């Protein structure tokens, strides 16, 4: 009897339909969907007072929906791009990432918002260059980790070279200024070098050396120093430098165990600045309470853990570049979520970092979903390589 066209015959070559079918990881997809939907709901709730003041109470909600949908389309396109194309063009992508960071600093090209020059004005909207630049930088770093694996594990020079590139990117970010994004990039880079086998004594020495100029930057910049000091005791000046943090802490405290109810936040009524962006977590905690906060944190941990599992599976399949790509996403999303939550809780000085997939931010949303698409592609290629290994070479 002849096997149906859709049946897989062991040892046979996969059909064209099977080759084109993308094997999507359900865990990453579901967790991303949960965070994306939560983001739409919370942006709509947290921004309603500010949006109403500007004339349309649903304007931020509509934009979050629009760019969330656009981000899903971008992810659907990225997941069909073979990762080898990213690897082959790693140098070009690095050049593009640094060019983006330079362009935003040029008057007339870079748009200045709230005193920072972080955006490029494209197609009638502002695009935050550092969001795209970060992903492009890590694509290059992943490529470097594969090419220089032995050098990284055995010598200090093999570590210093990629850190020099990361340092250049951080310097450009500092000029915007965007110290928070620079810190996340450097911490993620150091973690990736550790995963690649760099010796801990070298990494510890470099981390200590990097902390000195960072400390000097904070010390020599009055407004950064004020942020650092006020974070230690925001109640010392609750109507001045400590205003934003005290309002955030009041919002979180009001939430108690079960929250005041969706839409019931008081702090979002123009009391808490940046309630729909950097401090959306505070409104989330106020409206939904401790248990919802615990669930949110567990969701971020789960998506990070799953990305690292995909990275491990790719490494087991011999796909080193792909493994580093997935791992970089897992490390980054855990770090950025941790820092954002810690800032909202007053455990870290205020940084201009969004909560991935939840905060309002068109650039952040598009780029994060594109990065999710890359992780899903890594999963697909890992599963495909396993299928080929089980079936054996086509005859």
C-alpha positions in Angstrom: 0.0 0.0 0.0 1.3 3.5 -0.9 1.7 5.8 2.0 -0.4 9.0 1.9 1.4 12.2 0.9 1.3 13.6 4.4 2.7 10.5 6.0 6.4 10.6 7.0 8.2 7.5 6.0 11.2 6.8 8.2 14.5 7.4 6.4 12.8 9.4 3.6 13.5 13.0 2.7 11.0 15.5 4.2 8.4 16.9 1.7 8.5 20.5 0.7 5.5 21.2 3.0 7.4 19.7 5.9 10.4 21.8 5.1 8.4 25.0 5.1 6.5 24.3 8.3 7.8 26.3 11.2 7.9 24.4 14.5 6.8 27.0 17.0 7.7 26.6 20.7 4.3 26.8 22.5 5.8 27.9 25.8 7.5 31.0 24.5 4.6 31.8 22.3 2.0 31.5 25.1 4.1 33.4 27.7 4.8 36.2 25.2 1.1 36.4 24.4 0.2 36.7 28.1 2.7 39.5 28.6 1.5 41.3 25.4 -2.1 41.2 26.4 -1.3 42.3 29.9 0.6 45.2 28.4 -2.3 46.3 26.3 -4.7 46.2 29.3 -2.3 48.0 31.7 -1.2 50.6 29.2 -4.9 51.4 28.5 -5.6 51.6 32.3 -2.4 53.5 33.3 -2.6 56.1 30.5 -6.2 57.0 30.6 -5.9 60.2 32.7 -2.9 61.5 30.7 -4.5 60.5 27.4 -7.8 62.2 28.4 -5.9 65.4 29.2 -4.5 65.3 25.7 -7.9 64.8 24.2 -8.4 61.1 23.5 -8.5 58.8 26.6 -7.8 55.7 24.5 -5.0 57.1 22.3 -2.2 55.2 24.1 -4.3 52.0 24.2 -4.9 52.2 20.4 -1.2 52.8 19.7 -0.2 49.8 22.0 -2.7 47.6 20.1 -1.4 48.8 16.7 2.3 48.3 17.5 1.6 45.1 19.3 -0.1 43.8 16.1 2.8 45.2 14.0 5.3 43.5 16.3 3.5 40.1 15.9 3.8 40.5 12.1 7.5 41.4 12.5 8.0 38.3 14.6 6.2 36.2 12.0 8.6 37.5 9.4 11.7 37.1 11.5 10.9 33.5 12.4 11.2 32.6 8.7 14.7 34.1 8.4 17.4 31.4 8.8 19.8 32.3 11.6 22.8 31.7 9.4 21.9 35.0 7.6 22.3 36.9 10.9 25.6 35.2 11.5 27.0 35.9 8.0 26.1 39.6 8.3 27.2 40.0 11.9 29.9 42.7 11.0 27.4 44.6 8.9 24.8 44.5 11.7 27.4 45.7 14.2 28.2 48.7 11.9 24.5 49.4 11.5 24.0 49.3 15.3 26.8 51.8 16.0 25.6 54.0 13.1 22.2 54.2 14.7 23.7 55.3 18.0 25.7 58.0 16.3 22.8 59.2 14.1 20.6 60.0 17.1 23.2 62.4 18.4 23.2 64.5 15.3 20.9 67.6 15.6 18.2 67.5 12.9 18.4 63.7 12.6 18.0 62.7 16.3 14.8 63.8 18.0 15.1 65.2 21.5 12.4 64.2 24.0 12.4 65.1 27.7 16.0 66.3 27.5 17.4 63.1 26.0 18.4 62.5 22.4 17.5 58.9 21.9 15.1 58.8 19.0 15.1 58.9 15.2 12.1 60.5 13.6 10.9 58.0 11.0 7.6 57.8 9.1 5.9 60.3 11.3 6.9 58.6 14.6 9.9 58.5 16.9 12.0 55.3 16.9 14.4 54.6 19.8 17.6 53.6 18.2 19.1 51.9 21.2 16.3 49.2 21.1 17.3 48.0 17.7 21.0 48.6 18.3 21.0 46.3 21.3 19.8 43.3 19.4 22.2 43.9 16.5 25.1 44.2 18.9 24.2 40.9 20.6 23.9 39.2 17.2 27.5 40.2 16.6 28.6 39.2 20.0 27.0 35.7 19.5 28.9 35.4 16.3 32.2 36.4 18.0 31.6 33.9 20.8 31.5 31.1 18.2 34.5 32.3 16.2 36.7 33.0 19.2 35.6 30.3 21.6 39.0 29.0 22.5 40.5 32.5 22.9 37.7 33.5 25.2 38.2 30.5 27.5 42.0 30.9 27.7 43.0 34.5 27.5 42.1 37.9 28.8 42.6 39.5 25.4 39.8 37.3 24.0 37.4 38.9 26.5 38.7 42.5 26.2 38.0 42.7 22.5 34.2 42.2 22.6 34.0 44.3 25.8 35.7 47.1 23.9 32.9 47.0 21.3 30.3 46.9 24.1 32.1 49.8 25.8 32.0 51.9 22.6 28.2 51.3 22.4 27.8 52.2 26.1 29.7 55.4 25.6 27.4 56.4 22.7 24.4 55.6 24.9 25.9 57.7 27.7 26.0 60.7 25.3 22.2 60.5 24.7 22.1 60.1 27.8 20.9 56.6 28.5 23.0 55.1 31.3 20.4 52.4 32.1 20.4 50.9 28.6 24.2 50.9 28.7 24.3 49.0 32.0 21.9 46.4 30.8 24.0 45.9 27.6 27.2 45.5 29.6 25.7 43.1 32.2 24.2 41.0 29.5 27.5 40.9 27.6 29.4 39.9 30.7 26.9 37.1 31.3 27.2 35.9 27.8 31.0 35.8 28.1 30.6 33.7 31.3 28.3 31.3 29.4 30.9 31.0 26.7 33.4 29.8 29.2 35.4 33.0 30.1 37.3 32.6 33.3 35.6 34.1 36.4 38.7 35.8 37.6 39.0 37.8 34.4 35.3 38.7 34.4 35.5 39.8 38.0 38.5 42.0 37.4 36.8 43.6 34.3 33.5 44.2 36.2 35.5 45.9 39.0 37.3 48.0 36.5 34.1 49.0 34.7 32.4 50.0 38.0 35.0 52.8 38.5 34.1 54.9 35.4 30.4 54.2 36.0 30.8 55.5 39.6 32.6 58.6 38.3 29.9 59.3 35.7 27.3 59.2 38.5 29.4 61.3 40.9 30.3 63.9 38.3 26.7 64.3 37.0 24.6 66.2 39.5 21.2 64.9 38.5 22.4 61.3 38.4 24.0 61.7 41.8 20.7 63.2 43.1 18.8 60.2 41.8 21.2 57.8 43.6 21.0 59.7 46.9 17.3 60.0 46.8 16.7 56.4 46.1 18.3 55.6 49.5 15.7 57.7 51.3 13.0 59.1 48.9 10.9 60.2 51.9 13.5 62.9 52.8 12.2 65.0 49.9 8.8 63.5 48.8 7.7 66.7 47.1 11.0 67.2 45.2 13.6 64.7 44.1 11.9 61.8 45.8 8.5 62.6 44.3 8.3 59.9 41.6 9.6 57.1 43.8 7.3 58.0 46.7 4.3 58.0 44.4 5.3 54.6 43.0 5.7 53.2 46.5 2.3 54.5 47.5 0.8 52.9 44.5 2.4 49.5 45.3 1.4 49.8 48.9 -2.2 50.5 48.1 -2.4 47.3 46.1 -2.0 45.1 49.2 -2.8 41.4 48.5 -5.6 41.6 45.8 -5.4 45.2 44.5 -7.9 47.9 44.3 -9.4 46.6 41.1 -8.6 47.0 37.4 -9.0 50.7 36.6 -9.2 51.7 40.2 -5.7 53.2 40.6 -5.5 56.6 42.1 -1.8 57.2 41.4 -2.3 57.0 37.7 -4.5 60.1 37.9 -1.6 62.3 37.0 0.1 61.8 40.4 2.6 59.2 39.2 4.9 60.4 36.3 5.5 57.9 33.5 2.7 55.7 34.8 2.2 54.0 31.5 5.9 53.6 30.6 8.7 53.1 33.1 6.3 52.8 36.1 3.5 50.7 34.7 4.5 48.0 37.2 3.4 50.3 40.1 0.0 50.8 38.6 -0.2 47.1 37.9 0.6 46.4 41.6 -1.9 48.9 42.8 -4.8 47.6 40.7 -4.1 43.9 40.9 -2.2 43.3 44.1 0.6 41.1 45.4 -0.6 37.8 44.0 -0.8 39.3 40.5 2.7 40.8 40.9 4.0 37.4 41.9 2.4 35.8 38.9 3.9 38.5 36.6 7.4 38.0 38.0 7.0 34.2 37.6 6.0 34.7 34.0 9.2 36.7 33.3 11.2 34.0 35.0 9.5 31.3 33.0 10.1 33.0 29.6 13.7 33.6 30.5 14.1 30.0 31.7 12.5 28.7 28.6 14.8 30.7 26.4 17.8 29.2 28.2 16.3 25.7 27.8 16.0 26.4 24.0 19.6 27.6 24.1 20.8 24.4 25.8 18.9 22.3 23.3 20.5 24.2 20.4 24.0 23.7 22.0 23.3 19.9 22.4 22.4 19.9 18.7 25.7 21.5 17.8 24.1 24.9 16.9 26.4 27.2 18.9 25.5 30.5 17.3 21.8 29.8 17.7 22.3 28.7 21.3 24.0 32.0 22.1 21.2 33.9 20.4 18.5 32.3 22.5 20.6 32.7 25.7 21.2 36.4 25.1 17.4 37.0 24.9 16.8 35.0 28.1 19.5 36.9 30.0 18.4 40.3 28.7 14.7 39.9 29.4 15.4 38.7 33.0 17.9 41.5 33.6 15.7 44.3 32.2 12.6 43.1 34.0 14.5 42.7 37.3 15.9 46.3 37.0 12.5 47.8 36.1 10.8 46.1 39.0 13.6 47.0 41.4 13.4 50.6 40.4 9.6 50.7 41.0 10.2 49.1 44.4 12.9 51.6 45.3 15.6 48.9 45.4 17.6 50.5 42.6 18.1 54.2 41.5 15.6 55.4 38.9 16.5 54.3 35.3 14.7 55.0 32.1 14.1 51.3 31.3 10.8 49.8 30.2 9.2 46.6 31.5 9.4 44.3 28.4 6.1 43.8 26.6 4.2 45.6 29.3 5.3 49.3 29.2 4.1 51.6 26.5 6.9 52.0 24.0 6.6 51.4 20.3 10.2 50.8 19.6 10.6 48.5 22.6 7.5 46.5 21.6 8.5 46.0 18.0 12.1 45.0 18.8 11.3 42.7 21.7 8.8 40.8 19.5 11.3 40.6 16.7 13.8 39.1 19.2 11.1 36.6 20.3 10.8 35.7 16.6 14.6 34.9 16.5 14.3 32.7 19.6 11.4 30.8 18.0 13.5 30.4 14.8 16.3 28.9 17.0 13.8 26.4 18.4 12.6 25.5 14.9 16.2 24.9 13.6 17.0 22.8 16.7 14.0 20.6 16.2 14.7 20.4 12.5 18.2 19.3 13.1 17.0 16.6 15.5 14.5 15.4 12.9 17.2 15.0 10.3 19.4 13.2 12.8 16.7 10.7 13.6 15.6 10.1 10.0 19.2 10.0 8.7 20.3 11.7 5.5 18.0 11.8 2.5 18.6 9.1 -0.1 
